[in-house]
Amino acid sequence: MADNSVLIVDPVSSGKLYPRVLQQYGIEPILLDTDHALVSEFRTAPTPGALDFAADLGNSYEALLRMCTERSVAYVIAGSEPGVELAERLRADIPGCPAGETVLPQRRWDKQYMFEALAAAGVPTLTTRAVPAGHDAVPAEAVAELRAGRKLVVKPARGAASVGVRLVETPGQLAEAVTAITDSAGLFGGTSAALVQEMYPAPRVEYAVDTFSTPAGHELVCVTVYDKWVSESGDFVYEKGRWLDHDDPIVRELAEYARRVLDALGMRIGPAHMEIMSGPLGPRLIDFGARAHGIGHPQHTHVLTGTSQIHRESEYIAELFGMRAPAERDSGYVLSRRGALVLLSVEREARYLGGAEAELADLPGVREVRMAAEPGKIYPATRSMMDSVALGLVFVVADTADELDFRCVEVRKRAGDFFTTD
């Protein structure tokens, strides 16, 4: 299989990390940009060296398939959430290409089908009701729950990075949140249904569970726990993600639940990123992506554990192509240090003064500062993870949990000094 090629669809976000790792095995991947990543602002410029699905192939799926045949594509990677649907379709249509279950593949990228599939498989989920795209009539049951004092979460069926996810407490807020999703183009340019989901009861904690699947089964790559706060507008704002030890008591429970999710969604190949809430009800899926964890998370996982979803997938491809011998796999991972990824945010519209990167880089435990904010530019109140990415991310390490928390608080405090609401 030495002549086989690898195609990466929308190599943005963490997908940008694949080429360097694949090249370690002598694999030079084919890169493909699509308009989904451009419209959603996952990318703002062409990826160097990439084919453009629109400009080079006329957005023709048949032309893309011919190119894959001509260039002997034998493995397809979803480089980011915008590329998942096209990557899944290609996997199913390229002869011999490793693929997930082909029956109802939408369950791996459309949350409406996703939660329906979980319920059908008997996997515990939160009550979820759908409002189709182009409609704005909210479910009567949801209105009754709000009037009874419950809170609900509204989210697009197609999306990523918490964009468009809202906490609602009144029928008016519910109607506004649903209409904002169903009456306008979604994150990837098309229309989307709105999902109205019960709010997980307090006390609740959100975790990210990252896995890698092969025909032999599902492997746990890492688990992180999120700290979040709810803004004045009802949006969920991420504060930081912290890596958990493999022997943390919650990790086994989350891993077992995640494997049930993967089976129900027909995951048979590649990485998956799950956001799972846990508390009095036990684990419940909140979100799912049939691709590697975004925002560069895998490179930090590699620093802390010696591997990542991207390294694991690249190894697997090299094994399939006969470029390395299959290796024994452990059932989990081991942290070499404590680590957290701090996501910057602003509570109100603020202007970035510039200069934060140098000062933050000098703080104890800071391993990487990725400031995206531009000096002098005004940024709106943070409403999603993508808003945080537009400001900046800071990777922090420490030897103990208490030391890590202290260092993260100091990072957020110092970063706030570089934004002004004047």
ZAMARGU-4260 file (C-alpha; in steps of 0.2 Angstrom, whole numbers, plus 5000, padded with zeros to 4 digits):
<rodrens>
0) 5000/5000/5000 | 5015/5011/4998 | 5007/5021/4984 | 4992/5026/4994 | 4988/5045/4998
5) 4979/5054/5013 | 4967/5068/5010 | 4963/5080/5024 | 4947/5090/5022 | 4947/5107/5029
10) 4964/5107/5038 | 4961/5121/5049 | 4960/5123/5068 | 4969/5107/5075 | 4968/5100/5057
15) 4983/5111/5053 | 4994/5099/5065 | 4992/5084/5054 | 5004/5087/5040 | 5019/5089/5051
20) 5015/5073/5060 | 5011/5063/5044 | 5027/5069/5036 | 5037/5060/5050 | 5031/5044/5042
25) 5035/5050/5024 | 5017/5054/5021 | 5014/5070/5011 | 4995/5073/5013 | 4983/5081/5000
30) 4975/5096/5008 | 4957/5102/5003 | 4949/5118/5007 | 4930/5120/5007 | 4918/5135/5008
35) 4911/5128/5024 | 4927/5133/5033 | 4928/5150/5025 | 4909/5154/5029 | 4911/5149/5047
40) 4927/5158/5048 | 4937/5143/5054 | 4949/5150/5041 | 4950/5167/5033 | 4963/5164/5019
45) 4968/5149/5008 | 4977/5135/5016 | 4995/5135/5009 | 4997/5121/4996 | 4978/5116/4997
50) 4966/5112/4983 | 4951/5123/4983 | 4935/5113/4982 | 4926/5128/4973 | 4939/5136/4963
55) 4949/5120/4958 | 4935/5107/4957 | 4919/5118/4954 | 4911/5111/4970 | 4909/5095/4960
60) 4908/5079/4971 | 4911/5068/4956 | 4927/5078/4951 | 4933/5076/4969 | 4930/5058/4968
65) 4940/5057/4952 | 4954/5066/4959 | 4954/5054/4974 | 4955/5040/4962 | 4969/5048/4951
70) 4979/5051/4967 | 4976/5035/4975 | 4968/5042/4991 | 4965/5028/5003 | 4962/5037/5019
75) 4952/5053/5023 | 4954/5064/5038 | 4941/5077/5044 | 4953/5091/5048 | 4940/5101/5057
80) 4921/5102/5060 | 4917/5110/5043 | 4924/5096/5034 | 4916/5081/5043 | 4901/5079/5032
85) 4912/5078/5016 | 4925/5068/5024 | 4912/5055/5029 | 4904/5054/5012 | 4921/5052/5004
90) 4926/5038/5016 | 4910/5028/5011 | 4912/5031/4992 | 4931/5027/4990 | 4933/5009/4988
95) 4943/5001/5002 | 4944/5017/5012 | 4941/5015/5031 | 4924/5022/5036 | 4911/5023/5049
100) 4894/5014/5048 | 4886/5020/5031 | 4868/5019/5038 | 4862/5036/5043 | 4879/5044/5044
105) 4871/5061/5048 | 4870/5055/5066 | 4889/5059/5067 | 4887/5078/5062 | 4869/5083/5064
110) 4863/5084/5082 | 4845/5081/5078 | 4849/5064/5071 | 4863/5061/5084 | 4851/5063/5099
115) 4838/5052/5090 | 4851/5038/5087 | 4857/5039/5105 | 4839/5037/5112 | 4835/5023/5100
120) 4851/5014/5106 | 4846/5016/5124 | 4860/5028/5128 | 4854/5040/5142 | 4852/5057/5135
125) 4844/5074/5140 | 4826/5077/5133 | 4829/5086/5116 | 4815/5093/5105 | 4818/5099/5087
130) 4811/5114/5078 | 4815/5112/5059 | 4824/5125/5049 | 4812/5139/5043 | 4800/5136/5057
135) 4798/5146/5073 | 4784/5137/5082 | 4792/5132/5099 | 4787/5116/5107 | 4772/5118/5119
140) 4781/5106/5131 | 4796/5117/5132 | 4785/5133/5135 | 4776/5123/5149 | 4793/5118/5157
145) 4799/5136/5157 | 4783/5142/5165 | 4786/5129/5179 | 4803/5137/5183 | 4815/5126/5173
150) 4829/5132/5162 | 4832/5126/5144 | 4846/5126/5132 | 4844/5130/5114 | 4857/5125/5101
155) 4859/5123/5082 | 4858/5105/5075 | 4873/5110/5064 | 4887/5119/5073 | 4903/5120/5083
160) 4912/5129/5097 | 4896/5134/5106 | 4891/5146/5093 | 4872/5150/5095 | 4870/5140/5111
165) 4859/5149/5123 | 4852/5147/5140 | 4834/5152/5141 | 4823/5155/5156 | 4807/5163/5148
170) 4795/5159/5134 | 4801/5175/5125 | 4819/5171/5127 | 4815/5153/5120 | 4806/5160/5105
175) 4820/5173/5101 | 4834/5160/5103 | 4825/5147/5091 | 4821/5160/5078 | 4839/5166/5078
180) 4844/5149/5073 | 4830/5143/5061 | 4827/5159/5051 | 4846/5163/5046 | 4861/5154/5039
185) 4870/5143/5051 | 4888/5143/5055 | 4893/5133/5040 | 4881/5143/5028 | 4866/5132/5027
190) 4850/5132/5037 | 4849/5122/5053 | 4836/5115/5064 | 4835/5122/5082 | 4836/5110/5097
195) 4828/5113/5113 | 4836/5103/5127 | 4833/5101/5145 | 4846/5109/5156 | 4856/5097/5166
200) 4852/5099/5184 | 4864/5106/5196 | 4877/5102/5203 | 4884/5098/5185 | 4902/5097/5178
205) 4906/5097/5159 | 4920/5086/5153 | 4928/5084/5136 | 4932/5066/5131 | 4943/5063/5117
210) 4944/5045/5109 | 4951/5036/5093 | 4942/5022/5085 | 4948/5008/5074 | 4939/4991/5069
215) 4947/4984/5085 | 4938/4996/5096 | 4938/5013/5105 | 4953/5020/5113 | 4953/5034/5127
220) 4966/5047/5122 | 4962/5060/5136 | 4949/5068/5147 | 4948/5087/5152 | 4936/5096/5163
225) 4929/5113/5159 | 4926/5128/5170 | 4913/5140/5163 | 4902/5154/5168 | 4886/5161/5161
230) 4886/5179/5154 | 4873/5192/5156 | 4866/5188/5139 | 4864/5169/5144 | 4878/5163/5134
235) 4890/5149/5141 | 4908/5156/5142 | 4922/5144/5144 | 4936/5149/5156 | 4948/5135/5155
240) 4950/5116/5151 | 4960/5106/5163 | 4967/5088/5159 | 4962/5075/5172 | 4973/5060/5177
245) 4968/5043/5169 | 4964/5036/5187 | 4953/5050/5192 | 4937/5041/5198 | 4926/5050/5185
250) 4936/5045/5170 | 4931/5027/5170 | 4913/5031/5171 | 4915/5044/5157 | 4925/5032/5146
255) 4912/5018/5147 | 4898/5031/5143 | 4908/5037/5128 | 4910/5020/5121 | 4891/5018/5121
260) 4889/5034/5112 | 4902/5029/5099 | 4894/5013/5096 | 4877/5021/5094 | 4883/5034/5082
265) 4892/5021/5071 | 4910/5027/5074 | 4922/5014/5067 | 4937/5025/5062 | 4946/5040/5067
270) 4945/5053/5082 | 4930/5059/5091 | 4928/5074/5103 | 4913/5073/5115 | 4907/5086/5128
275) 4898/5076/5142 | 4889/5083/5157 | 4889/5073/5173 | 4881/5075/5190 | 4866/5068/5198
280) 4859/5060/5182 | 4876/5052/5177 | 4885/5056/5161 | 4874/5064/5147 | 4881/5069/5130
285) 4880/5088/5126 | 4890/5089/5110 | 4900/5078/5098 | 4912/5080/5084 | 4918/5066/5072
290) 4935/5074/5072 | 4950/5078/5083 | 4948/5091/5097 | 4949/5108/5090 | 4959/5124/5095
295) 4976/5116/5095 | 4971/5105/5110 | 4980/5089/5103 | 4997/5097/5103 | 4995/5101/5122
300) 4989/5084/5125 | 5005/5077/5117 | 5015/5088/5128 | 5006/5081/5144 | 5004/5063/5138
305) 5016/5059/5124 | 5002/5056/5112 | 4986/5064/5105 | 4972/5060/5093 | 4982/5067/5079
310) 4998/5057/5083 | 4987/5042/5086 | 4978/5043/5069 | 4994/5047/5060 | 5002/5031/5068
315) 4987/5021/5062 | 4988/5027/5044 | 5006/5023/5044 | 5002/5005/5050 | 4989/5003/5037
320) 5001/5009/5023 | 5014/4997/5030 | 5026/5011/5035 | 5027/5005/5053 | 5023/4989/5063
325) 5007/4989/5073 | 5011/4993/5091 | 5003/4987/5107 | 4991/4999/5114 | 4987/5004/5132
330) 4970/5006/5138 | 4972/5024/5144 | 4985/5038/5146 | 4997/5045/5159 | 4999/5063/5163
335) 5017/5069/5165 | 5012/5086/5173 | 4996/5095/5177 | 4990/5106/5163 | 4976/5118/5158
340) 4971/5128/5143 | 4965/5146/5148 | 4952/5154/5136 | 4952/5173/5137 | 4936/5182/5137
345) 4928/5199/5140 | 4912/5202/5149 | 4908/5218/5140 | 4913/5226/5123 | 4932/5230/5125
350) 4947/5236/5116 | 4963/5227/5116 | 4978/5238/5120 | 4991/5226/5114 | 5007/5219/5122
355) 4999/5205/5132 | 5008/5191/5124 | 5026/5196/5131 | 5020/5198/5149 | 5009/5183/5149
360) 5023/5172/5142 | 5034/5177/5157 | 5021/5171/5170 | 5026/5155/5180 | 5020/5139/5171
365) 5015/5147/5155 | 5021/5136/5140 | 5012/5145/5126 | 5003/5161/5123 | 4992/5162/5107
370) 4986/5180/5106 | 4974/5183/5092 | 4967/5200/5097 | 4974/5214/5087 | 4980/5230/5096
375) 4967/5244/5095 | 4953/5233/5089 | 4936/5232/5099 | 4929/5215/5103 | 4911/5211/5108
380) 4907/5203/5125 | 4912/5184/5123 | 4898/5173/5119 | 4906/5157/5112 | 4922/5147/5112
385) 4926/5155/5094 | 4925/5172/5102 | 4938/5166/5115 | 4949/5160/5101 | 4948/5177/5093
390) 4955/5184/5109 | 4968/5171/5114 | 4973/5155/5122 | 4986/5152/5135 | 4993/5134/5139
395) 4998/5133/5158 | 5007/5118/5167 | 5011/5115/5185 | 5016/5101/5197 | 5000/5101/5208
400) 4982/5105/5205 | 4982/5120/5217 | 4997/5127/5209 | 4989/5125/5192 | 4973/5134/5198
405) 4983/5148/5205 | 4993/5151/5189 | 4977/5150/5178 | 4969/5164/5189 | 4984/5175/5187
410) 4984/5173/5168 | 4966/5178/5167 | 4969/5193/5179 | 4984/5199/5169 | 4976/5196/5152
415) 4961/5207/5158 | 4973/5222/5161 | 4976/5223/5142 | 4958/5226/5138 | 4948/5242/5141
420) 4930/5246/5141 | 4933/5265/5139
</rodrens>
